[in-house]
């Protein structure tokens, strides 16, 4: 996969995951309220760069594990 595509995908994936997870977890903690709605954007903006850095770190490991788990194996003799 081209590096430009990988980084673009990481930006999109981590944005979506940070937005959904920060919103969901803060909603569970705070309940649906104006305070939750006011806090969510800051939590998301804090979570997104962290998610991006972690994502770039674990992506090679995740792809290696996925490849290993899904590769065709020769039957044991």
Phi and psi restraints in degrees (value plus and minus 20) as a CYANA .aco file:
   2 UNK   PHI     -80.0   -40.0
   2 UNK   PSI     122.6   162.6
   3 UNK   PHI     -79.5   -39.5
   3 UNK   PSI     -58.3   -18.3
   4 UNK   PHI     -81.6   -41.6
   4 UNK   PSI     -60.8   -20.8
   5 UNK   PHI     -87.2   -47.2
   5 UNK   PSI     -62.3   -22.3
   6 UNK   PHI     -82.0   -42.0
   6 UNK   PSI     -65.8   -25.8
   7 UNK   PHI     -87.5   -47.5
   7 UNK   PSI     -61.1   -21.1
   8 UNK   PHI     -81.8   -41.8
   8 UNK   PSI     -62.9   -22.9
   9 UNK   PHI     -83.2   -43.2
   9 UNK   PSI     -60.7   -20.7
  10 UNK   PHI     -83.0   -43.0
  10 UNK   PSI     -60.5   -20.5
  11 UNK   PHI     -81.0   -41.0
  11 UNK   PSI     -67.4   -27.4
  12 UNK   PHI     -87.4   -47.4
  12 UNK   PSI     -68.3   -28.3
  13 UNK   PHI     -81.9   -41.9
  13 UNK   PSI     -66.8   -26.8
  14 UNK   PHI     -89.1   -49.1
  14 UNK   PSI     -53.2   -13.2
  15 UNK   PHI     -81.8   -41.8
  15 UNK   PSI     -69.4   -29.4
  16 UNK   PHI     -84.2   -44.2
  16 UNK   PSI     -64.7   -24.7
  17 UNK   PHI     -87.3   -47.3
  17 UNK   PSI     -61.8   -21.8
  18 UNK   PHI     -83.7   -43.7
  18 UNK   PSI     -61.0   -21.0
  19 UNK   PHI     -84.4   -44.4
  19 UNK   PSI     -70.0   -30.0
  20 UNK   PHI     -88.1   -48.1
  20 UNK   PSI     -63.9   -23.9
  21 UNK   PHI     -90.9   -50.9
  21 UNK   PSI     -63.3   -23.3
  22 UNK   PHI     -85.0   -45.0
  22 UNK   PSI     -59.6   -19.6
  23 UNK   PHI     -85.2   -45.2
  23 UNK   PSI     -65.4   -25.4
  24 UNK   PHI     -86.0   -46.0
  24 UNK   PSI     -68.5   -28.5
  25 UNK   PHI     -87.9   -47.9
  25 UNK   PSI     -59.2   -19.2
  26 UNK   PHI     -90.9   -50.9
  26 UNK   PSI     -51.7   -11.7
  27 UNK   PHI     -85.3   -45.3
  27 UNK   PSI     -62.2   -22.2
  28 UNK   PHI     -82.4   -42.4
  28 UNK   PSI     -62.1   -22.1
  29 UNK   PHI     -93.2   -53.2
  29 UNK   PSI     -64.2   -24.2
  30 UNK   PHI    -119.8   -79.8
  30 UNK   PSI     -41.2    -1.2
  31 UNK   PHI      59.6    99.6
  31 UNK   PSI     142.7   182.7
  32 UNK   PHI     -93.2   -53.2
  32 UNK   PSI      92.3   132.3
  33 UNK   PHI    -178.0  -138.0
  33 UNK   PSI     152.5   192.5
  34 UNK   PHI     -86.8   -46.8
  34 UNK   PSI     -53.9   -13.9
  35 UNK   PHI     -83.0   -43.0
  35 UNK   PSI     -61.4   -21.4
  36 UNK   PHI     -82.8   -42.8
  36 UNK   PSI     -65.8   -25.8
  37 UNK   PHI     -83.4   -43.4
  37 UNK   PSI     -55.0   -15.0
  38 UNK   PHI     -94.3   -54.3
  38 UNK   PSI     -53.2   -13.2
  39 UNK   PHI    -101.2   -61.2
  39 UNK   PSI     -49.0    -9.0
  40 UNK   PHI     -77.0   -37.0
  40 UNK   PSI     -67.7   -27.7
  41 UNK   PHI     -79.1   -39.1
  41 UNK   PSI     -61.0   -21.0
  42 UNK   PHI     -86.0   -46.0
  42 UNK   PSI     -60.5   -20.5
  43 UNK   PHI     -83.4   -43.4
  43 UNK   PSI     -59.1   -19.1
  44 UNK   PHI     -87.4   -47.4
  44 UNK   PSI     -63.2   -23.2
  45 UNK   PHI     -86.8   -46.8
  45 UNK   PSI     -45.9    -5.9
  46 UNK   PHI     -97.7   -57.7
  46 UNK   PSI     -60.8   -20.8
  47 UNK   PHI     -92.8   -52.8
  47 UNK   PSI     -53.8   -13.8
  48 UNK   PHI     -80.9   -40.9
  48 UNK   PSI     -71.5   -31.5
  49 UNK   PHI     -84.5   -44.5
  49 UNK   PSI     -53.6   -13.6
  50 UNK   PHI     -84.1   -44.1
  50 UNK   PSI     -65.9   -25.9
  51 UNK   PHI     -81.7   -41.7
  51 UNK   PSI     -58.2   -18.2
  52 UNK   PHI     -84.3   -44.3
  52 UNK   PSI     -67.1   -27.1
  53 UNK   PHI     -82.6   -42.6
  53 UNK   PSI     -67.4   -27.4
  54 UNK   PHI     -82.4   -42.4
  54 UNK   PSI     -61.4   -21.4
  55 UNK   PHI     -81.3   -41.3
  55 UNK   PSI     -63.0   -23.0
  56 UNK   PHI     -85.5   -45.5
  56 UNK   PSI     -50.4   -10.4
  57 UNK   PHI     -95.5   -55.5
  57 UNK   PSI     -59.0   -19.0
  58 UNK   PHI    -113.2   -73.2
  58 UNK   PSI     -33.2     6.8
  59 UNK   PHI     -78.3   -38.3
  59 UNK   PSI     -68.0   -28.0
  60 UNK   PHI     -79.9   -39.9
  60 UNK   PSI     -60.7   -20.7
  61 UNK   PHI     -84.1   -44.1
  61 UNK   PSI     -63.9   -23.9
  62 UNK   PHI     -83.2   -43.2
  62 UNK   PSI     -63.5   -23.5
  63 UNK   PHI     -85.3   -45.3
  63 UNK   PSI     -60.5   -20.5
  64 UNK   PHI     -83.1   -43.1
  64 UNK   PSI     -63.7   -23.7
  65 UNK   PHI     -86.0   -46.0
  65 UNK   PSI     -63.3   -23.3
  66 UNK   PHI     -82.3   -42.3
  66 UNK   PSI     -61.1   -21.1
  67 UNK   PHI     -83.3   -43.3
  67 UNK   PSI     -65.3   -25.3
  68 UNK   PHI     -83.7   -43.7
  68 UNK   PSI     -60.3   -20.3
  69 UNK   PHI     -93.1   -53.1
  69 UNK   PSI     -45.6    -5.6
  70 UNK   PHI    -129.4   -89.4
  70 UNK   PSI     -21.7    18.3
  71 UNK   PHI     -89.8   -49.8
  71 UNK   PSI     129.9   169.9
  72 UNK   PHI     -91.6   -51.6
  72 UNK   PSI     108.2   148.2
  73 UNK   PHI    -128.1   -88.1
  73 UNK   PSI     128.1   168.1
  74 UNK   PHI     -94.1   -54.1
  74 UNK   PSI     120.3   160.3
  75 UNK   PHI     -82.3   -42.3
  75 UNK   PSI     122.8   162.8
  76 UNK   PHI     -88.9   -48.9
  76 UNK   PSI     118.8   158.8
